Amino acid sequence: MDNDNETKLEQERILAKYNANNQIGLALITMGQNALKSATLINGGAAITLLAFVGNIWDKGIDHETAVFLAKSSSRQ
């Protein structure tokens, strides 16, 4: 009888450890998903900003010197 109780306690410990590890894994997956969503949102905002900037330049037109300066400054990165 005492052996049965020890076996049940050991099973409960193993199950509790499994559940804790499972919760940690789910939390890590959620954190990763949120990081990817944030990066996508930031990247999308940068793309919109760049398109607005280029559209503004296109509408107003720029001289040759300014275009060369912008091309050189963007290629340094």
C-alpha positions as CSV (number, residue, x, y, z in Angstrom):
1,M,0.0,0.0,0.0
2,D,2.8,2.4,0.9
3,N,4.5,1.6,-2.4
4,D,1.3,2.6,-4.3
5,N,1.2,6.0,-2.6
6,E,4.9,6.6,-3.4
7,T,4.2,5.6,-7.1
8,K,1.2,8.0,-7.2
9,L,3.3,10.8,-5.7
10,E,6.1,10.2,-8.2
11,Q,3.6,10.3,-11.1
12,E,2.1,13.6,-9.8
13,R,5.6,15.1,-9.5
14,I,6.5,14.0,-13.1
15,L,3.1,15.4,-14.3
16,A,3.6,18.7,-12.5
17,K,7.1,19.0,-14.0
18,Y,5.8,18.2,-17.5
19,N,3.0,20.8,-17.1
20,A,5.5,23.5,-15.9
21,N,7.9,22.8,-18.8
22,N,4.9,22.9,-21.2
23,Q,3.8,26.3,-19.9
24,I,7.4,27.6,-20.3
25,G,7.4,26.3,-23.9
26,L,4.1,28.0,-24.7
27,A,5.3,31.3,-23.2
28,L,8.5,31.2,-25.3
29,I,6.4,30.5,-28.5
30,T,4.1,33.4,-27.6
31,M,7.1,35.7,-27.0
32,G,8.6,34.8,-30.3
33,Q,5.4,35.4,-32.2
34,N,5.0,38.8,-30.5
35,A,8.6,39.7,-31.5
36,L,8.0,38.7,-35.1
37,K,4.7,40.8,-35.2
38,S,6.6,43.8,-33.7
39,A,9.4,43.5,-36.2
40,T,6.9,43.2,-39.1
41,L,5.0,46.3,-37.9
42,I,8.2,48.3,-37.5
43,N,9.5,47.2,-40.9
44,G,6.1,48.0,-42.5
45,G,6.2,51.5,-41.0
46,A,9.7,52.0,-42.3
47,A,8.6,50.9,-45.8
48,I,5.7,53.4,-45.7
49,T,8.0,56.2,-44.6
50,L,10.4,55.4,-47.4
51,L,7.7,55.4,-50.0
52,A,6.3,58.7,-48.7
53,F,9.8,60.2,-48.9
54,V,10.4,58.9,-52.4
55,G,7.0,60.1,-53.5
56,N,7.6,63.5,-52.2
57,I,10.9,63.7,-54.0
58,W,9.3,62.5,-57.2
59,D,6.5,65.1,-57.0
60,K,8.9,68.0,-56.2
61,G,11.8,66.9,-58.3
62,I,15.4,67.2,-57.0
63,D,18.6,68.5,-58.6
64,H,21.4,66.2,-59.6
65,E,23.7,67.1,-56.7
66,T,21.0,66.2,-54.1
67,A,20.3,62.9,-55.8
68,V,24.0,62.0,-55.8
69,F,24.3,63.0,-52.1
70,L,21.3,60.8,-51.2
71,A,22.7,57.8,-53.2
72,K,26.1,58.1,-51.6
73,S,24.8,58.5,-48.0
74,S,22.5,55.4,-48.4
75,S,25.3,53.2,-49.8
76,R,27.6,53.9,-46.8
77,Q,25.5,51.8,-44.5
